[in-house]
């Protein structure tokens, strides 16, 4: 069966520090991969999505970047975190035109 | 691009009352999916509707897809505390853009 792993679950980082969140999927091939951010009590904002290795589409201009070095690995990064980067980050995968499966999420607090 | 609007944004109901959230689009949807996110959790897929006028039920939850495939609704009968959370709809496309969701609060 397919599983998605996202870590860490919580993270507290100082302003200006770098960020790396990792997401891996098991049990499927060539999934579409997604990064979302959710502010407290708000909706899901799509940050990046990828339909294949090395293919990244950015939905909003921001202080973040994403990479897909392997088929089932998706990484969210920042060189210098801002206070406004705080939030709940969710990784998800789907196959074309199917439902999305989410990781457990990373709660990031920038202090 | 296509936008999916979801209303209401928040809803407080007394336990045992019914609840409905609506998803509306300005253009025809290919299909619609519904998700539930419990407080502190991640969204979980509930159901997908494909056909015009389709109605599906999951216990106390009833999902409808409009005849014109431009709107959808999720109705919960006799809410329970376990129904607390945010309900999202999305049009099925590769980007997976979600509506803003409806946060349901249950008053005991």
Backbone of each chain as ProteinMPNN parsed JSONL, in Angstrom:
{"seq_chain_A": "XXXXXXXXXXXXXXXXXXXXXXXXXXXXXXXXXXXXXXXXXXXXXXXXXXXXXXXXXXXXXXXXXXXXXXXXXXXXXXXXXXXXXXXXXXXXXXXXXXXXXXXXXXXXXXX", "coords_chain_A": {"N_chain_A": [[0.84, -1.194, 0.0], [0.268, 2.348, -0.399], [2.219, 4.909, 1.13], [2.907, 7.996, 2.795], [5.473, 9.991, 3.946], [6.366, 12.554, 6.111], [8.498, 14.903, 7.455], [10.197, 17.194, 9.809], [7.717, 16.773, 12.47], [7.177, 18.957, 14.062], [8.685, 22.191, 14.244], [10.872, 24.678, 15.29], [12.275, 27.603, 14.374], [14.806, 30.139, 14.089], [14.433, 33.514, 12.847], [15.8, 34.162, 9.667], [17.235, 31.847, 9.484], [18.035, 28.752, 7.679], [15.812, 26.447, 5.939], [14.639, 23.129, 5.639], [12.393, 20.869, 4.584], [11.273, 17.596, 4.323], [9.703, 15.192, 2.217], [8.526, 12.001, 1.526], [7.343, 9.414, -0.592], [5.937, 6.192, -0.64], [5.386, 3.096, -2.347], [4.219, 3.735, -4.759], [4.534, 4.908, -8.153], [5.907, 7.63, -10.015], [4.325, 9.782, -8.917], [2.185, 12.703, -8.66], [3.298, 15.477, -6.854], [2.937, 17.651, -4.024], [3.22, 20.732, -2.24], [1.747, 22.395, 0.447], [0.7, 25.262, 2.317], [-0.712, 26.145, 5.391], [-2.169, 28.612, 7.167], [-3.008, 29.433, 10.567], [-6.207, 28.293, 11.227], [-7.02, 28.725, 8.652], [-7.404, 28.32, 5.037], [-6.086, 25.916, 2.606], [-3.162, 26.677, 1.049], [-1.777, 26.323, -2.035], [1.565, 25.787, -2.674], [3.731, 24.658, -4.208], [3.878, 22.396, -6.972], [4.562, 19.23, -8.496], [5.036, 17.278, -11.343], [6.864, 15.475, -12.1], [10.289, 14.235, -11.894], [12.516, 16.812, -11.167], [10.772, 18.665, -12.174], [9.148, 21.469, -11.363], [6.501, 23.466, -10.337], [5.653, 26.686, -9.405], [3.304, 28.235, -7.383], [2.86, 30.6, -6.022], [4.659, 33.636, -5.579], [7.401, 33.75, -3.357], [9.29, 33.26, -0.351], [10.283, 30.751, -0.519], [11.433, 27.584, -1.856], [11.251, 24.662, -3.954], [12.219, 21.261, -4.51], [12.687, 18.31, -6.457], [14.408, 15.768, -6.26], [14.35, 13.024, -6.592], [12.088, 10.48, -7.799], [10.12, 9.984, -5.861], [10.483, 11.836, -3.87], [10.227, 14.901, -2.275], [11.149, 18.154, -1.622], [11.04, 20.935, 0.479], [12.323, 24.149, 0.747], [14.14, 26.878, 2.254], [16.286, 29.687, 2.143], [16.562, 31.749, 3.926], [14.6, 32.179, 6.589], [11.507, 33.906, 7.18], [9.422, 35.695, 9.511], [6.831, 35.511, 8.627], [6.749, 33.095, 7.396], [5.904, 31.185, 9.09], [3.707, 28.481, 9.898], [1.505, 25.762, 9.004], [2.724, 23.152, 7.27], [2.037, 21.119, 4.571], [2.529, 18.138, 2.844], [1.586, 16.415, -0.097], [0.382, 13.736, -2.189], [-0.674, 12.51, -5.374], [-2.096, 10.449, -7.925], [-2.59, 10.962, -11.414], [-5.59, 12.657, -11.744], [-6.798, 11.512, -9.503], [-7.684, 11.02, -6.002], [-6.154, 13.062, -3.429], [-3.487, 12.37, -1.177], [-2.415, 13.079, 2.025], [0.481, 14.018, 3.935], [1.454, 13.961, 7.434], [2.003, 16.504, 8.162], [3.929, 19.483, 8.958], [4.503, 21.547, 11.61], [5.565, 24.679, 11.59], [7.272, 27.124, 13.334], [8.46, 30.295, 13.242], [10.75, 32.209, 14.904]], "CA_chain_A": [[0.0, 0.0, 0.0], [1.037, 3.585, -0.497], [2.339, 5.725, 2.335], [3.621, 9.255, 2.633], [6.174, 10.376, 5.168], [6.75, 13.969, 6.132], [9.14, 15.234, 8.725], [9.739, 16.793, 11.13], [6.333, 17.103, 12.793], [7.198, 20.342, 14.534], [9.984, 22.826, 14.046], [10.985, 26.07, 15.696], [13.489, 28.102, 13.731], [14.955, 31.596, 14.181], [14.384, 34.3, 11.623], [17.074, 34.197, 8.95], [17.855, 30.518, 9.385], [17.541, 27.996, 6.516], [14.766, 25.457, 6.184], [14.523, 22.002, 4.722], [11.368, 19.901, 4.951], [11.325, 16.496, 3.368], [8.516, 14.375, 2.047], [8.765, 10.856, 0.645], [6.18, 8.58, -0.855], [6.27, 4.791, -0.899], [4.339, 2.228, -2.862], [3.658, 4.198, -6.02], [5.542, 5.459, -9.054], [5.588, 8.843, -10.758], [3.179, 10.521, -8.373], [2.202, 14.163, -8.583], [3.628, 15.848, -5.487], [2.454, 19.001, -3.718], [3.445, 21.375, -0.946], [0.747, 23.376, 0.829], [0.853, 25.926, 3.613], [-1.989, 26.479, 6.012], [-2.089, 29.481, 8.334], [-3.926, 28.989, 11.614], [-7.616, 28.489, 10.964], [-7.234, 29.161, 7.273], [-7.462, 27.287, 4.006], [-4.852, 25.321, 2.089], [-2.567, 27.441, -0.039], [-0.837, 25.528, -2.812], [2.852, 26.467, -2.858], [4.444, 24.053, -5.329], [3.498, 21.053, -7.357], [5.521, 18.609, -9.398], [4.501, 16.116, -12.061], [7.954, 14.565, -12.406], [11.601, 14.592, -11.367], [13.069, 18.056, -11.661], [9.729, 19.56, -12.698], [8.512, 22.161, -10.24], [5.709, 24.648, -10.661], [5.426, 27.514, -8.233], [1.999, 28.884, -7.481], [2.903, 31.957, -5.469], [6.027, 34.114, -5.319], [7.62, 33.727, -1.929], [10.638, 33.053, 0.16], [10.491, 29.311, -0.456], [11.676, 26.87, -3.106], [11.019, 23.228, -3.848], [13.005, 20.434, -5.422], [12.289, 16.905, -6.55], [15.617, 15.086, -6.741], [14.008, 11.643, -6.953], [10.687, 10.338, -8.19], [9.195, 9.975, -4.728], [11.016, 12.714, -2.837], [9.885, 16.297, -2.534], [11.795, 18.917, -0.557], [10.707, 22.356, 0.571], [13.496, 24.802, 1.321], [14.291, 28.323, 2.294], [17.648, 30.082, 2.539], [16.435, 32.615, 5.107], [13.205, 32.21, 7.003], [10.869, 35.116, 7.664], [8.364, 35.428, 10.484], [5.612, 35.187, 7.89], [6.816, 31.716, 6.903], [5.295, 30.295, 10.085], [2.458, 27.872, 9.448], [1.407, 24.313, 8.948], [3.107, 22.764, 5.919], [1.526, 19.79, 4.237], [2.927, 17.508, 1.597], [0.546, 15.508, -0.582], [0.632, 13.093, -3.467], [-1.816, 11.906, -6.048], [-1.895, 10.058, -9.303], [-3.373, 11.856, -12.259], [-7.049, 12.634, -11.641], [-7.308, 10.733, -8.371], [-7.691, 11.806, -4.767], [-4.875, 13.423, -2.845], [-3.167, 11.796, 0.132], [-1.586, 14.056, 2.708], [1.329, 13.672, 5.051], [0.96, 14.402, 8.742], [2.211, 17.943, 8.296], [4.984, 20.061, 9.796], [4.114, 22.838, 12.18], [6.762, 25.516, 11.643], [7.195, 28.411, 14.026], [9.661, 31.106, 13.055], [10.792, 33.119, 16.061]], "C_chain_A": [[0.88, 1.25, 0.0], [1.077, 4.317, 0.848], [3.123, 6.984, 2.002], [4.213, 9.632, 3.976], [6.609, 11.825, 5.054], [7.379, 14.258, 7.484], [9.939, 16.526, 8.636], [8.288, 17.189, 11.362], [6.214, 18.54, 13.3], [8.617, 20.882, 14.408], [9.893, 24.266, 14.507], [12.325, 26.576, 15.187], [13.593, 29.606, 13.922], [14.849, 32.256, 12.812], [15.774, 34.319, 10.983], [17.748, 32.851, 8.805], [17.319, 29.783, 8.155], [16.497, 26.969, 6.933], [14.872, 24.334, 5.173], [13.493, 21.036, 5.277], [11.336, 18.83, 3.876], [10.051, 15.671, 3.392], [8.872, 13.219, 1.119], [7.506, 10.01, 0.554], [6.663, 7.167, -1.145], [5.086, 4.078, -1.53], [3.669, 2.71, -4.127], [4.785, 4.766, -6.877], [5.0, 6.679, -9.767], [4.359, 9.566, -10.216], [3.305, 12.009, -8.657], [2.438, 14.504, -7.108], [3.325, 17.327, -5.262], [2.97, 19.442, -2.348], [2.37, 22.432, -0.742], [1.19, 24.044, 2.131], [-0.534, 26.308, 4.097], [-1.716, 27.357, 7.222], [-3.175, 29.05, 9.31], [-5.364, 29.321, 11.25], [-7.954, 28.897, 9.545], [-7.255, 27.992, 6.311], [-6.09, 26.798, 3.591], [-4.35, 26.14, 0.908], [-1.553, 26.562, -0.757], [0.422, 26.339, -3.068], [3.558, 25.967, -4.118], [3.78, 22.737, -5.706], [4.458, 20.557, -8.42], [4.898, 17.386, -10.041], [5.613, 15.136, -12.431], [9.269, 15.065, -11.839], [12.086, 15.874, -12.012], [12.05, 19.038, -12.191], [8.963, 20.162, -11.537], [7.737, 23.349, -10.776], [5.41, 25.387, -9.375], [4.122, 28.265, -8.414], [2.025, 30.317, -6.971], [4.35, 32.374, -5.277], [6.255, 34.205, -3.813], [9.076, 33.437, -1.624], [11.017, 31.575, 0.17], [10.814, 28.752, -1.83], [11.423, 25.396, -2.879], [11.906, 22.508, -4.848], [12.492, 19.015, -5.372], [13.474, 16.135, -7.128], [15.382, 13.634, -7.154], [12.508, 11.559, -7.19], [9.733, 10.506, -7.02], [9.689, 10.819, -3.572], [10.754, 14.161, -3.228], [10.38, 17.109, -1.347], [11.376, 20.367, -0.657], [11.832, 23.055, 1.316], [13.326, 26.305, 1.387], [15.728, 28.632, 2.706], [17.609, 30.916, 3.803], [14.962, 32.747, 5.468], [12.77, 33.59, 7.472], [9.811, 34.736, 8.698], [7.092, 34.946, 9.779], [5.627, 33.781, 7.299], [6.232, 30.722, 7.907], [3.98, 29.734, 9.548], [2.541, 26.368, 9.491], [1.642, 23.894, 7.502], [2.699, 21.31, 5.673], [2.048, 19.355, 2.881], [1.803, 16.561, 1.185], [0.991, 14.879, -1.894], [-0.684, 12.635, -4.066], [-1.314, 11.341, -7.369], [-2.817, 10.932, -10.143], [-4.87, 11.597, -12.076], [-7.577, 11.694, -10.568], [-7.273, 11.6, -7.125], [-6.276, 12.055, -4.282], [-4.728, 12.785, -1.47], [-2.139, 12.709, 0.791], [-0.679, 13.399, 3.737], [0.763, 14.255, 6.332], [1.166, 15.888, 8.98], [3.371, 18.305, 9.199], [4.513, 21.408, 10.29], [5.389, 23.648, 12.387], [6.458, 26.823, 12.352], [8.517, 29.123, 13.833], [9.655, 32.171, 14.152], [11.882, 34.173, 15.906]], "O_chain_A": [[2.06, 1.209, 0.348], [0.099, 4.336, 1.594], [3.899, 7.02, 1.047], [3.538, 9.597, 5.005], [7.148, 12.257, 4.035], [6.838, 13.89, 8.526], [10.33, 16.936, 7.543], [7.694, 17.875, 10.529], [5.251, 19.24, 12.989], [9.6, 20.142, 14.457], [8.956, 24.986, 14.161], [13.377, 26.037, 15.531], [12.572, 30.293, 13.918], [15.13, 31.652, 11.777], [16.786, 34.472, 11.667], [18.732, 32.726, 8.077], [16.262, 30.144, 7.637], [16.326, 26.668, 8.115], [15.159, 24.562, 3.998], [13.706, 20.445, 6.335], [11.366, 19.122, 2.68], [9.418, 15.482, 4.431], [9.45, 13.428, 0.053], [6.722, 9.912, 1.498], [7.676, 6.973, -1.816], [3.931, 4.419, -1.276], [2.649, 2.153, -4.534], [5.865, 5.068, -6.37], [3.814, 6.765, -10.084], [3.458, 9.919, -10.975], [4.407, 12.515, -8.87], [1.844, 13.889, -6.222], [3.438, 18.145, -6.174], [3.131, 18.635, -1.431], [2.108, 23.253, -1.621], [1.94, 23.477, 2.925], [-1.398, 26.73, 3.328], [-1.106, 26.91, 8.193], [-4.14, 28.387, 8.93], [-5.703, 30.477, 10.997], [-9.059, 29.366, 9.274], [-7.139, 26.832, 6.709], [-5.069, 27.207, 4.145], [-5.035, 26.274, -0.106], [-0.581, 26.109, -0.153], [0.361, 27.442, -3.61], [3.934, 26.755, -4.985], [3.196, 22.055, -4.864], [5.08, 21.337, -9.142], [4.301, 16.553, -9.358], [5.343, 14.084, -13.01], [9.352, 16.195, -11.358], [12.075, 16.015, -13.235], [12.413, 20.134, -12.618], [8.232, 19.475, -10.824], [8.251, 24.138, -11.568], [4.972, 24.799, -8.386], [3.868, 28.856, -9.463], [1.27, 31.158, -7.459], [5.181, 31.567, -4.861], [5.392, 34.687, -3.081], [9.94, 33.379, -2.499], [11.993, 31.199, 0.82], [10.506, 29.371, -2.849], [11.386, 24.934, -1.739], [12.29, 23.056, -5.882], [11.931, 18.574, -4.368], [13.535, 15.883, -8.331], [16.126, 13.083, -7.966], [11.758, 12.464, -6.823], [8.663, 11.099, -7.163], [9.355, 10.551, -2.418], [11.023, 14.583, -4.353], [10.068, 16.792, -0.2], [11.36, 20.953, -1.74], [12.247, 22.611, 2.387], [12.507, 26.907, 0.693], [16.314, 27.92, 3.522], [18.495, 30.817, 4.652], [14.182, 33.355, 4.735], [13.542, 34.338, 8.071], [9.363, 33.59, 8.748], [6.377, 34.081, 10.284], [4.618, 33.328, 6.757], [6.085, 29.541, 7.593], [3.24, 30.416, 8.84], [3.522, 25.787, 9.954], [0.86, 24.235, 6.615], [2.986, 20.414, 6.467], [2.011, 20.106, 1.906], [1.144, 15.972, 2.042], [1.846, 15.405, -2.605], [-1.668, 12.406, -3.362], [-0.246, 11.71, -7.858], [-3.727, 11.57, -9.613], [-5.347, 10.473, -12.233], [-8.67, 11.142, -10.7], [-6.883, 12.766, -7.178], [-5.333, 11.364, -4.666], [-5.688, 12.671, -0.707], [-1.126, 13.063, 0.188], [-1.016, 12.374, 4.329], [-0.257, 14.944, 6.329], [0.575, 16.465, 9.892], [3.75, 17.543, 10.089], [4.169, 22.294, 9.507], [6.196, 23.332, 13.262], [5.51, 27.53, 12.012], [9.57, 28.613, 14.215], [8.695, 32.926, 14.307], [12.054, 35.016, 16.786]]}, "seq_chain_B": "XXXXXXXXXXXXXXXXXXXXXXXXXXXXXXXXXXXXXXXXXXXXXXXXXXXXXXXXXXXXXXXXXXXXXXXXXXXXXXXXXXXXXXXXXXXXXXXXXXXXXXXXXXXX", "coords_chain_B": {"N_chain_B": [[-8.198, 31.692, -14.107], [-10.029, 28.765, -13.129], [-12.117, 29.085, -10.29], [-12.988, 27.822, -7.169], [-15.477, 28.392, -4.945], [-16.272, 28.366, -1.546], [-18.844, 28.081, 0.818], [-20.569, 28.219, 3.992], [-17.885, 30.157, 5.542], [-17.455, 29.695, 8.2], [-19.189, 27.739, 10.632], [-21.317, 27.341, 13.287], [-22.95, 24.903, 15.095], [-25.53, 23.406, 17.062], [-25.067, 20.404, 18.805], [-26.47, 17.637, 17.219], [-27.989, 19.08, 15.468], [-28.487, 19.783, 11.946], [-26.097, 20.218, 9.247], [-24.778, 22.059, 6.524], [-22.561, 22.541, 3.83], [-21.428, 24.429, 1.03], [-20.22, 24.321, -2.29], [-19.155, 26.245, -4.91], [-18.787, 26.967, -8.368], [-17.653, 29.024, -11.055], [-17.416, 27.996, -13.504], [-17.907, 24.963, -15.394], [-17.393, 21.984, -13.609], [-15.09, 19.263, -13.753], [-15.032, 17.035, -12.079], [-15.816, 16.629, -8.587], [-14.249, 16.696, -5.44], [-14.361, 15.879, -1.973], [-13.0, 16.681, 1.212], [-11.993, 16.094, 4.614], [-10.695, 17.776, 7.406], [-9.523, 17.246, 10.497], [-9.191, 19.116, 13.577], [-5.87, 20.152, 14.003], [-4.978, 18.104, 12.437], [-4.429, 16.398, 9.249], [-5.762, 16.888, 5.916], [-8.243, 14.565, 4.836], [-9.35, 12.415, 2.378], [-12.741, 12.201, 1.419], [-14.807, 11.686, -0.534], [-15.621, 11.341, -4.04], [-17.343, 12.968, -6.616], [-18.796, 12.538, -9.768], [-20.717, 12.443, -11.823], [-23.299, 14.416, -13.355], [-25.778, 15.691, -11.221], [-25.369, 13.726, -9.358], [-25.728, 11.852, -6.346], [-24.402, 10.894, -3.308], [-24.038, 8.853, -0.414], [-22.658, 8.656, 2.855], [-23.114, 7.188, 5.601], [-24.168, 9.478, 7.871], [-23.587, 11.528, 6.196], [-24.296, 13.33, 3.274], [-23.655, 13.773, -0.073], [-23.831, 15.939, -2.827], [-23.904, 16.57, -6.324], [-24.319, 19.185, -8.532], [-26.772, 19.636, -11.148], [-25.829, 21.05, -13.339], [-23.185, 20.745, -12.943], [-21.757, 22.707, -11.618], [-21.83, 23.233, -8.994], [-21.726, 21.944, -5.661], [-22.664, 20.096, -2.744], [-22.324, 19.327, 0.737], [-23.929, 17.621, 3.169], [-24.602, 17.162, 6.546], [-26.331, 15.12, 8.668], [-27.871, 15.411, 11.806], [-25.596, 16.302, 13.587], [-22.554, 15.288, 15.215], [-20.082, 15.374, 17.844], [-17.804, 14.343, 16.765], [-17.813, 15.241, 14.205], [-16.59, 17.633, 14.045], [-14.407, 19.93, 12.475], [-12.677, 20.965, 9.47], [-14.094, 21.26, 6.323], [-13.322, 20.604, 3.053], [-13.626, 21.33, -0.43], [-12.692, 20.354, -3.741], [-11.888, 20.856, -7.153], [-11.173, 18.375, -9.45], [-8.181, 18.476, -10.674], [-4.847, 18.629, -11.977], [-3.418, 20.398, -10.423], [-4.554, 20.529, -7.965], [-6.179, 22.527, -6.444], [-7.664, 23.837, -3.64], [-10.877, 24.737, -2.227], [-11.567, 27.338, 0.213], [-12.57, 26.189, 2.423], [-14.878, 25.044, 4.994], [-15.275, 25.679, 8.31], [-16.391, 23.723, 10.854], [-17.98, 23.985, 13.907], [-19.046, 22.362, 16.815], [-21.502, 22.746, 19.185], [-21.922, 21.64, 22.431]], "CA_chain_B": [[-8.404, 30.291, -13.935], [-11.253, 28.379, -12.433], [-12.096, 29.232, -8.854], [-14.024, 27.142, -6.428], [-15.814, 29.158, -3.758], [-16.939, 27.518, -0.565], [-19.574, 28.81, 1.836], [-20.001, 29.38, 4.666], [-16.509, 29.989, 5.969], [-17.554, 29.118, 9.538], [-20.536, 27.359, 11.016], [-21.49, 26.77, 14.623], [-24.244, 24.246, 15.231], [-25.755, 22.642, 18.276], [-24.97, 18.971, 18.556], [-27.756, 17.088, 16.832], [-28.53, 19.843, 14.344], [-27.912, 19.466, 10.639], [-25.089, 21.15, 8.741], [-24.542, 21.976, 5.077], [-21.578, 23.415, 3.218], [-21.652, 24.497, -0.404], [-19.065, 24.58, -3.136], [-19.673, 26.809, -6.148], [-17.799, 27.303, -9.384], [-18.15, 29.843, -12.156], [-17.342, 27.181, -14.716], [-18.268, 23.56, -15.2], [-16.376, 21.167, -12.959], [-14.962, 17.916, -14.305], [-15.678, 16.322, -10.986], [-15.544, 17.332, -7.337], [-13.841, 15.857, -4.322], [-14.528, 16.452, -0.639], [-12.031, 16.257, 2.211], [-12.213, 16.567, 5.977], [-9.486, 17.959, 8.202], [-9.784, 17.408, 11.932], [-8.289, 20.104, 14.183], [-4.51, 19.667, 14.211], [-4.672, 16.976, 11.559], [-4.259, 16.654, 7.835], [-6.98, 16.582, 5.163], [-8.466, 13.181, 4.46], [-10.323, 12.291, 1.293], [-14.03, 11.608, 1.766], [-15.593, 11.153, -1.651], [-15.544, 12.013, -5.327], [-18.563, 12.969, -7.411], [-18.419, 12.642, -11.17], [-21.846, 12.608, -12.754], [-24.267, 15.476, -13.146], [-26.896, 15.311, -10.372], [-25.027, 12.564, -8.53], [-25.895, 11.916, -4.899], [-23.777, 9.766, -2.609], [-24.202, 8.922, 1.048], [-21.777, 7.949, 3.763], [-23.753, 7.262, 6.916], [-24.935, 10.708, 8.066], [-23.125, 12.527, 5.24], [-24.874, 13.241, 1.934], [-22.926, 14.606, -1.023], [-24.579, 16.13, -4.068], [-23.277, 17.296, -7.426], [-25.375, 19.88, -9.232], [-27.115, 19.18, -12.501], [-24.957, 21.744, -14.283], [-21.802, 20.456, -12.512], [-21.098, 23.94, -11.199], [-21.891, 23.351, -7.558], [-21.818, 20.702, -4.91], [-22.946, 20.317, -1.327], [-22.119, 18.268, 1.726], [-24.914, 17.773, 4.229], [-24.456, 16.228, 7.657], [-27.565, 14.993, 9.444], [-27.694, 15.16, 13.246], [-24.159, 16.385, 13.829], [-21.95, 14.779, 16.441], [-18.809, 16.061, 18.135], [-16.766, 13.805, 15.868], [-17.89, 15.912, 12.901], [-15.82, 18.875, 14.117], [-13.269, 20.002, 11.571], [-12.846, 21.797, 8.29], [-14.466, 20.481, 5.148], [-12.822, 21.226, 1.822], [-13.945, 20.748, -1.727], [-11.756, 20.71, -4.785], [-12.095, 20.349, -8.493], [-10.111, 17.422, -9.751], [-7.222, 18.769, -11.731], [-3.518, 18.238, -11.527], [-2.857, 21.325, -9.442], [-5.23, 20.334, -6.674], [-6.506, 23.772, -5.754], [-8.8, 23.626, -2.747], [-11.643, 25.852, -1.712], [-11.041, 27.797, 1.501], [-13.052, 25.295, 3.467], [-15.865, 25.462, 5.987], [-14.937, 25.173, 9.639], [-17.579, 23.352, 11.61], [-17.87, 23.879, 15.361], [-20.21, 21.733, 17.408], [-21.767, 23.185, 20.544], [-22.507, 20.491, 23.13]], "C_chain_B": [[-9.671, 30.008, -13.134], [-11.086, 28.566, -10.936], [-13.271, 28.514, -8.248], [-14.256, 27.914, -5.137], [-16.61, 28.275, -2.819], [-17.605, 28.38, 0.496], [-20.369, 27.859, 2.72], [-18.549, 29.12, 5.054], [-16.473, 29.321, 7.345], [-19.006, 28.747, 9.805], [-20.491, 26.767, 12.425], [-22.869, 26.142, 14.677], [-24.306, 23.539, 16.57], [-25.646, 21.159, 17.913], [-26.366, 18.407, 18.277], [-28.42, 17.835, 15.688], [-27.859, 19.404, 13.048], [-26.937, 20.567, 10.211], [-24.929, 20.948, 7.245], [-23.467, 22.97, 4.672], [-21.696, 23.304, 1.712], [-20.356, 24.872, -1.121], [-19.581, 25.054, -4.486], [-18.543, 27.195, -7.091], [-18.445, 28.146, -10.476], [-18.144, 29.076, -13.468], [-17.677, 25.731, -14.383], [-17.095, 22.777, -14.617], [-16.296, 19.797, -13.621], [-15.498, 16.907, -13.302], [-15.322, 17.082, -9.709], [-15.187, 16.312, -6.263], [-14.062, 16.618, -3.022], [-13.537, 15.816, 0.32], [-12.455, 16.793, 3.565], [-10.88, 16.666, 6.692], [-9.899, 18.174, 9.653], [-8.822, 18.445, 12.483], [-6.919, 19.496, 14.483], [-4.088, 18.547, 13.296], [-4.471, 17.391, 10.124], [-5.542, 16.309, 7.092], [-7.041, 15.119, 4.756], [-9.583, 13.136, 3.426], [-11.596, 11.61, 1.784], [-14.683, 10.924, 0.572], [-15.316, 11.949, -2.917], [-16.884, 11.876, -6.048], [-18.19, 13.274, -8.854], [-19.582, 13.041, -12.071], [-22.74, 13.778, -12.36], [-25.423, 14.952, -12.294], [-26.615, 14.159, -9.419], [-25.235, 12.843, -7.051], [-25.252, 10.672, -4.303], [-23.928, 9.962, -1.119], [-23.131, 8.103, 1.738], [-22.351, 8.139, 5.157], [-24.565, 8.553, 7.026], [-24.543, 11.799, 7.071], [-23.759, 12.269, 3.874], [-24.171, 14.258, 1.037], [-23.748, 14.697, -2.31], [-23.734, 16.897, -5.064], [-24.398, 17.898, -8.256], [-25.587, 19.377, -10.656], [-26.193, 19.796, -13.544], [-23.477, 21.518, -13.975], [-21.043, 21.737, -12.203], [-21.161, 24.123, -9.691], [-22.048, 21.977, -6.925], [-22.116, 21.05, -3.456], [-22.63, 19.076, -0.522], [-23.073, 18.547, 2.877], [-24.67, 16.714, 5.291], [-25.743, 16.258, 8.473], [-27.217, 14.703, 10.903], [-26.23, 15.136, 13.633], [-23.756, 15.81, 15.186], [-20.613, 15.473, 16.643], [-17.686, 15.561, 17.247], [-16.777, 14.459, 14.497], [-17.09, 17.214, 12.875], [-14.63, 18.823, 13.167], [-13.562, 20.966, 10.445], [-13.09, 20.906, 7.09], [-14.074, 21.264, 3.895], [-13.396, 20.525, 0.599], [-12.837, 21.12, -2.698], [-12.207, 20.125, -6.11], [-10.919, 19.453, -8.82], [-9.301, 17.902, -10.937], [-5.834, 18.52, -11.159], [-2.954, 19.163, -10.461], [-3.42, 21.102, -8.046], [-5.352, 21.656, -5.909], [-7.746, 23.515, -4.919], [-9.594, 24.907, -2.563], [-11.114, 26.214, -0.338], [-11.566, 26.985, 2.671], [-14.129, 25.906, 4.335], [-15.487, 24.826, 7.303], [-16.213, 24.948, 10.421], [-17.249, 23.229, 13.087], [-19.162, 23.294, 15.901], [-20.344, 22.206, 18.849], [-22.468, 22.052, 21.291], [-23.885, 20.791, 23.72]], "O_chain_B": [[-10.283, 30.903, -12.551], [-10.039, 28.243, -10.376], [-14.396, 28.584, -8.742], [-13.341, 28.071, -4.329], [-17.502, 27.536, -3.236], [-16.99, 29.312, 1.014], [-20.801, 26.803, 2.257], [-18.048, 28.005, 4.912], [-15.599, 28.502, 7.632], [-19.93, 29.362, 9.272], [-19.74, 25.834, 12.711], [-23.858, 26.791, 14.337], [-23.291, 23.13, 17.133], [-26.085, 20.732, 16.845], [-27.315, 18.673, 19.014], [-29.304, 17.301, 15.016], [-26.815, 18.75, 13.051], [-26.953, 21.68, 10.736], [-24.942, 19.82, 6.752], [-23.469, 24.115, 5.125], [-22.017, 22.244, 1.175], [-19.53, 25.632, -0.616], [-20.354, 24.353, -5.138], [-17.493, 27.681, -6.671], [-19.628, 27.997, -10.779], [-18.8, 29.474, -14.431], [-17.719, 25.343, -13.216], [-15.958, 22.895, -15.076], [-17.319, 19.232, -14.007], [-16.31, 16.043, -13.634], [-14.598, 18.076, -9.761], [-15.752, 15.22, -6.197], [-13.961, 17.844, -2.98], [-13.263, 14.617, 0.27], [-13.166, 17.793, 3.668], [-10.042, 15.769, 6.604], [-10.546, 19.166, 9.986], [-7.744, 18.642, 11.922], [-6.82, 18.457, 15.135], [-2.951, 18.082, 13.37], [-4.356, 18.576, 9.813], [-6.338, 15.511, 7.588], [-6.035, 14.515, 4.385], [-10.632, 13.756, 3.6], [-11.548, 10.588, 2.468], [-15.062, 9.755, 0.636], [-14.839, 13.082, -2.866], [-17.477, 10.798, -6.081], [-17.375, 14.155, -9.126], [-19.437, 13.875, -12.966], [-22.909, 14.082, -11.18], [-25.988, 13.9, -12.594], [-27.523, 13.67, -8.747], [-24.951, 13.939, -6.568], [-25.517, 9.549, -4.733], [-23.944, 11.088, -0.621], [-22.748, 7.023, 1.287], [-22.091, 9.149, 5.811], [-25.567, 8.699, 6.325], [-25.114, 12.89, 7.102], [-23.76, 11.142, 3.379], [-24.105, 15.446, 1.353], [-24.28, 13.706, -2.811], [-22.946, 17.767, -4.691], [-25.331, 17.194, -8.642], [-24.703, 18.78, -11.27], [-25.82, 19.141, -14.517], [-22.612, 22.046, -14.674], [-19.849, 21.851, -12.482], [-20.596, 25.081, -9.165], [-22.443, 21.003, -7.566], [-21.85, 22.163, -3.003], [-22.663, 17.949, -1.016], [-23.014, 19.614, 3.487], [-24.546, 15.527, 4.988], [-26.181, 17.321, 8.912], [-26.374, 13.855, 11.194], [-25.682, 14.085, 13.967], [-24.513, 15.848, 16.155], [-20.077, 16.086, 15.72], [-16.719, 16.282, 17.002], [-15.855, 14.258, 13.707], [-16.928, 17.827, 11.821], [-13.939, 17.809, 13.066], [-14.559, 21.687, 10.46], [-12.381, 19.923, 6.871], [-14.45, 22.423, 3.715], [-13.617, 19.315, 0.589], [-12.125, 22.102, -2.488], [-12.816, 19.057, -6.175], [-9.78, 19.774, -8.482], [-9.716, 17.739, -12.085], [-5.689, 18.231, -9.971], [-2.099, 18.752, -9.676], [-2.788, 21.469, -7.055], [-4.716, 21.862, -4.875], [-8.759, 23.034, -5.428], [-9.071, 26.011, -2.717], [-10.299, 25.482, 0.225], [-11.055, 27.089, 3.786], [-14.276, 27.126, 4.404], [-15.388, 23.604, 7.416], [-17.009, 25.865, 10.623], [-16.358, 22.473, 13.477], [-20.251, 23.69, 15.485], [-19.41, 22.08, 19.64], [-23.497, 21.555, 20.834], [-24.496, 19.918, 24.336]]}, "name": "protein", "num_of_chains": 2, "seq": "XXXXXXXXXXXXXXXXXXXXXXXXXXXXXXXXXXXXXXXXXXXXXXXXXXXXXXXXXXXXXXXXXXXXXXXXXXXXXXXXXXXXXXXXXXXXXXXXXXXXXXXXXXXXXXXXXXXXXXXXXXXXXXXXXXXXXXXXXXXXXXXXXXXXXXXXXXXXXXXXXXXXXXXXXXXXXXXXXXXXXXXXXXXXXXXXXXXXXXXXXXXXXXXXXXXXXXXXXXX"}
